[in-house]
Amino acid sequence: MEESAGPDAVFARCADPGTAFEALAALHVHGVEVDWRAAYADSGAGRRPLPTYPFQRQRYWLNAVRHRRPTGHPLMGQPQPDADGPGIRHTTVLSTAHHPWLADHTIGDRVVVPAALFAELAFRATGSDASVRLAELAIHEPLVLSSADRTQVQVVAGAPDEAGGRPVTVWARPADTTEPWKRHATATTGPSGRRP
């Protein structure tokens, strides 16, 4: 790459490879023909083909794989008939290790399950379409999660009454124990009164 030093000459000194490539780029921009194959010969880099027209696109990343439970909800277990009557029981396990977003709801130094999650569980346990509404939600005891432990949760939806409302109870206890269940929330869902 020898050029005569005229009034429009471009000079660059190279102390390291990064600076050398910057200098070659500056020369190229100023019209000097650069042998890029020789420049990249020792780096192991090569030429990559570009799209032949502006809208040709090829994805180079993997598609996300979504795993869903049979109910289609990430927190609801498979519904089971309730042994006490015509209700429905969902069982799941909550932990900050498997659901790290729960740790965002910290009060003091304790992770407390937000009331919105109880509302979501009650709503999903009785139906999730536009014909169902949450009529009432009462939190009886906050559900506190430990960072090291898993908590087993049961959502029990009772039989519908004459008006179509269903009672829902959310129970919890430490997983893999025989401790008694604690009632954390009760709710009532009912028909929304509007067509879906």
One Martini backbone bead per residue (centre of mass of N, CA, C, O) as a GRO file, in nm:
protein
  196
    1MET     BB    1   0.069   0.054   0.030
    2GLU     BB    2   0.159   0.288  -0.183
    3GLU     BB    3   0.173   0.643  -0.150
    4SER     BB    4   0.168   0.953  -0.229
    5ALA     BB    5   0.255   1.266  -0.078
    6GLY     BB    6   0.002   1.465  -0.073
    7PRO     BB    7  -0.248   1.684   0.019
    8ASP     BB    8  -0.445   1.403   0.063
    9ALA     BB    9  -0.296   1.252   0.270
   10VAL     BB   10  -0.281   0.941   0.467
   11PHE     BB   11  -0.184   0.880   0.804
   12ALA     BB   12  -0.062   0.587   1.000
   13ARG     BB   13  -0.013   0.443   1.315
   14CYS     BB   14   0.081   0.113   1.448
   15ALA     BB   15   0.053  -0.060   1.771
   16ASP     BB   16  -0.205  -0.230   1.703
   17PRO     BB   17  -0.451  -0.414   1.558
   18GLY     BB   18  -0.682  -0.213   1.602
   19THR     BB   19  -0.535   0.030   1.476
   20ALA     BB   20  -0.480  -0.099   1.203
   21PHE     BB   21  -0.783  -0.127   1.118
   22GLU     BB   22  -0.848   0.171   1.143
   23ALA     BB   23  -0.646   0.262   0.928
   24LEU     BB   24  -0.760   0.095   0.694
   25ALA     BB   25  -1.040   0.223   0.703
   26ALA     BB   26  -0.945   0.512   0.647
   27LEU     BB   27  -0.819   0.449   0.373
   28HIS     BB   28  -1.073   0.337   0.236
   29VAL     BB   29  -1.247   0.597   0.268
   30HIS     BB   30  -1.010   0.760   0.092
   31GLY     BB   31  -0.962   0.539  -0.165
   32VAL     BB   32  -0.793   0.309  -0.077
   33GLU     BB   33  -0.670   0.010  -0.173
   34VAL     BB   34  -0.751  -0.283   0.008
   35ASP     BB   35  -0.620  -0.591   0.126
   36TRP     BB   36  -0.825  -0.780   0.315
   37ARG     BB   37  -0.711  -1.065   0.300
   38ALA     BB   38  -0.435  -0.989   0.416
   39ALA     BB   39  -0.537  -0.854   0.679
   40TYR     BB   40  -0.708  -1.137   0.770
   41ALA     BB   41  -0.519  -1.389   0.756
   42ASP     BB   42  -0.427  -1.407   1.080
   43SER     BB   43  -0.727  -1.396   1.225
   44GLY     BB   44  -0.954  -1.605   1.084
   45ALA     BB   45  -1.116  -1.436   0.920
   46GLY     BB   46  -1.406  -1.384   0.710
   47ARG     BB   47  -1.634  -1.393   0.473
   48ARG     BB   48  -1.971  -1.276   0.449
   49PRO     BB   49  -2.270  -1.307   0.329
   50LEU     BB   50  -2.501  -1.106   0.191
   51PRO     BB   51  -2.775  -0.992   0.109
   52THR     BB   52  -2.919  -0.942  -0.215
   53TYR     BB   53  -3.154  -0.801  -0.056
   54PRO     BB   54  -3.310  -0.604   0.182
   55PHE     BB   55  -3.544  -0.850   0.266
   56GLN     BB   56  -3.342  -1.058   0.341
   57ARG     BB   57  -3.393  -1.315   0.590
   58GLN     BB   58  -3.196  -1.467   0.857
   59ARG     BB   59  -3.200  -1.675   1.116
   60TYR     BB   60  -2.955  -1.724   1.407
   61TRP     BB   61  -3.166  -1.811   1.619
   62LEU     BB   62  -3.339  -1.954   1.857
   63ASN     BB   63  -3.623  -2.083   1.944
   64ALA     BB   64  -3.852  -2.062   2.170
   65VAL     BB   65  -3.942  -2.274   2.441
   66ARG     BB   66  -4.261  -2.371   2.552
   67HIS     BB   67  -4.374  -2.468   2.870
   68ARG     BB   68  -4.672  -2.642   2.950
   69ARG     BB   69  -4.928  -2.706   3.113
   70PRO     BB   70  -5.228  -2.852   3.068
   71THR     BB   71  -5.380  -2.573   3.155
   72GLY     BB   72  -5.181  -2.320   3.055
   73HIS     BB   73  -5.058  -2.261   3.344
   74PRO     BB   74  -4.768  -2.200   3.532
   75LEU     BB   75  -4.923  -2.248   3.839
   76MET     BB   76  -5.118  -2.474   3.750
   77GLY     BB   77  -5.237  -2.759   3.809
   78GLN     BB   78  -5.392  -3.034   3.766
   79PRO     BB   79  -5.708  -3.104   3.773
   80GLN     BB   80  -5.908  -3.219   4.051
   81PRO     BB   81  -6.119  -3.386   4.222
   82ASP     BB   82  -6.296  -3.335   4.499
   83ALA     BB   83  -6.350  -3.526   4.786
   84ASP     BB   84  -6.589  -3.332   4.920
   85GLY     BB   85  -6.695  -3.286   4.613
   86PRO     BB   86  -6.780  -3.088   4.316
   87GLY     BB   87  -6.506  -2.987   4.304
   88ILE     BB   88  -6.183  -2.823   4.255
   89ARG     BB   89  -5.828  -2.922   4.241
   90HIS     BB   90  -5.522  -2.744   4.287
   91THR     BB   91  -5.168  -2.822   4.255
   92THR     BB   92  -4.871  -2.655   4.382
   93VAL     BB   93  -4.536  -2.505   4.359
   94LEU     BB   94  -4.355  -2.267   4.547
   95SER     BB   95  -4.058  -2.074   4.446
   96THR     BB   96  -3.779  -1.872   4.405
   97ALA     BB   97  -3.627  -2.069   4.215
   98HIS     BB   98  -3.879  -2.110   3.999
   99HIS     BB   99  -3.995  -1.802   4.094
  100PRO     BB  100  -3.818  -1.517   4.094
  101TRP     BB  101  -4.044  -1.290   4.089
  102LEU     BB  102  -4.134  -1.319   4.390
  103ALA     BB  103  -3.881  -1.155   4.509
  104ASP     BB  104  -4.004  -0.866   4.434
  105HIS     BB  105  -4.202  -0.924   4.695
  106THR     BB  106  -4.073  -0.737   4.946
  107ILE     BB  107  -4.098  -0.735   5.308
  108GLY     BB  108  -3.833  -0.640   5.406
  109ASP     BB  109  -3.696  -0.980   5.434
  110ARG     BB  110  -3.971  -1.084   5.300
  111VAL     BB  111  -4.147  -1.311   5.104
  112VAL     BB  112  -4.456  -1.206   4.956
  113VAL     BB  113  -4.743  -1.295   4.840
  114PRO     BB  114  -4.939  -1.154   4.628
  115ALA     BB  115  -5.271  -1.080   4.591
  116ALA     BB  116  -5.280  -1.116   4.280
  117LEU     BB  117  -5.227  -1.423   4.290
  118PHE     BB  118  -5.486  -1.506   4.429
  119ALA     BB  119  -5.670  -1.394   4.209
  120GLU     BB  120  -5.558  -1.566   3.978
  121LEU     BB  121  -5.617  -1.846   4.102
  122ALA     BB  122  -5.923  -1.808   4.132
  123PHE     BB  123  -5.988  -1.743   3.840
  124ARG     BB  124  -5.857  -2.008   3.711
  125ALA     BB  125  -6.021  -2.226   3.881
  126THR     BB  126  -6.319  -2.117   3.741
  127GLY     BB  127  -6.219  -1.952   3.502
  128SER     BB  128  -6.087  -1.742   3.205
  129ASP     BB  129  -6.320  -1.589   3.102
  130ALA     BB  130  -6.557  -1.331   3.042
  131SER     BB  131  -6.783  -1.486   3.236
  132VAL     BB  132  -6.576  -1.419   3.469
  133ARG     BB  133  -6.563  -1.302   3.812
  134LEU     BB  134  -6.435  -1.119   4.084
  135ALA     BB  135  -6.611  -1.057   4.380
  136GLU     BB  136  -6.406  -1.181   4.607
  137LEU     BB  137  -6.127  -1.098   4.845
  138ALA     BB  138  -5.954  -1.275   5.116
  139ILE     BB  139  -5.697  -1.218   5.350
  140HIS     BB  140  -5.589  -1.412   5.626
  141GLU     BB  141  -5.280  -1.490   5.541
  142PRO     BB  142  -4.977  -1.448   5.472
  143LEU     BB  143  -4.751  -1.563   5.219
  144VAL     BB  144  -4.444  -1.693   5.313
  145LEU     BB  145  -4.124  -1.713   5.165
  146SER     BB  146  -3.853  -1.914   5.131
  147SER     BB  147  -3.550  -1.937   4.969
  148ALA     BB  148  -3.510  -2.263   5.040
  149ASP     BB  149  -3.810  -2.324   5.008
  150ARG     BB  150  -4.105  -2.507   4.953
  151THR     BB  151  -4.450  -2.445   4.850
  152GLN     BB  152  -4.757  -2.578   4.900
  153VAL     BB  153  -5.047  -2.543   4.682
  154GLN     BB  154  -5.406  -2.500   4.723
  155VAL     BB  155  -5.689  -2.492   4.497
  156VAL     BB  156  -6.035  -2.456   4.591
  157ALA     BB  157  -6.327  -2.524   4.403
  158GLY     BB  158  -6.641  -2.502   4.439
  159ALA     BB  159  -6.956  -2.526   4.405
  160PRO     BB  160  -7.205  -2.394   4.247
  161ASP     BB  161  -7.448  -2.181   4.272
  162GLU     BB  162  -7.743  -2.050   4.162
  163ALA     BB  163  -7.578  -1.784   4.042
  164GLY     BB  164  -7.265  -1.906   3.976
  165GLY     BB  165  -7.107  -1.908   4.224
  166ARG     BB  166  -6.767  -1.956   4.359
  167PRO     BB  167  -6.577  -2.098   4.589
  168VAL     BB  168  -6.242  -2.006   4.715
  169THR     BB  169  -5.943  -2.179   4.831
  170VAL     BB  170  -5.622  -2.104   4.986
  171TRP     BB  171  -5.358  -2.327   5.042
  172ALA     BB  172  -5.071  -2.396   5.275
  173ARG     BB  173  -4.739  -2.561   5.278
  174PRO     BB  174  -4.478  -2.724   5.328
  175ALA     BB  175  -4.300  -2.913   5.147
  176ASP     BB  176  -4.260  -3.239   5.239
  177THR     BB  177  -4.497  -3.246   5.455
  178THR     BB  178  -4.735  -3.286   5.752
  179GLU     BB  179  -4.841  -3.029   5.784
  180PRO     BB  180  -5.075  -2.820   5.823
  181TRP     BB  181  -5.303  -2.645   5.671
  182LYS     BB  182  -5.327  -2.309   5.548
  183ARG     BB  183  -5.532  -2.036   5.536
  184HIS     BB  184  -5.500  -1.749   5.311
  185ALA     BB  185  -5.758  -1.760   5.105
  186THR     BB  186  -6.064  -1.609   4.985
  187ALA     BB  187  -6.321  -1.658   4.729
  188THR     BB  188  -6.543  -1.513   4.472
  189THR     BB  189  -6.708  -1.627   4.191
  190GLY     BB  190  -6.873  -1.504   3.887
  191PRO     BB  191  -7.077  -1.386   3.681
  192SER     BB  192  -7.051  -1.098   3.476
  193GLY     BB  193  -7.320  -1.031   3.282
  194ARG     BB  194  -7.160  -1.088   3.012
  195ARG     BB  195  -7.077  -1.152   2.707
  196PRO     BB  196  -6.804  -1.313   2.550
   0.00000   0.00000   0.00000
